[in-house]
Amino acid sequence: MSLSLSTAAVCFIACHAGPADHFSTFSQELVQKGYKVQIYAAGPALKKLQDREIKEVISFSLDNSSEEEVAIEIAKKCANAAVVITDVGHPFDITLQKVLASYAPKTVRLAYYDNPEPYVPGGYSAVAVKVMQAAEKILCANAKLAVAPIYQEPSLEIDLPFEKRIGLGYYPVSQGEKIAKRRS
């Protein structure tokens, strides 16, 4: 996958604060390199991006419309982007990945697994597996997860081919330490 600097646009879609933090860092780097960036955000992700004063943020809400209607609206706006990257922890991301396949067929659809751990309790991993299966490729913040099992339940591995995963090796150390402390 190669992007032309003169025409490349990258769209990020976030509902969770964790990936929003990563997306804000990615977007700042991409803008500095000449890419056009748009970030669509709702809920905790929107607040996180606004707190970080990210200019490329476009808010959306799932309160007054169906998820499919909102997904279609966003997909149409991202249809000319080279790449769309969604987070994986909200059921809306499942709908969005599927709608993007129809409304933005030439756009590369990526799902971003921001967690350093192969399993996240509380239903997160159960949703994440569906998003990752709907996406074309998965970006793993923890590069080790590109070649190691990821779980949808504590003992049930996600059926996700390794060739569909890309390990980034990016994770803010301070966030990782907080997560490790909280979960120990």
Secondary structure, 3 states (H helix, E strand, C coil): CCCCCCCCEEEEEECCHHHHHHHHHHHHHHHHCCCEEEEEECHHHHHHHHHCCCCCEEECCCCCCCHHHHHHHHHHHHCCCCEEEECCCCHHHHHHHHHHHHHCCCCEEEEEECCCCCCCCCCHHHHHHHHHHHCCEEEECCHHHHCCCCEEECCEECCCCHHHEEECCCCCHHHHHHHHHHHC
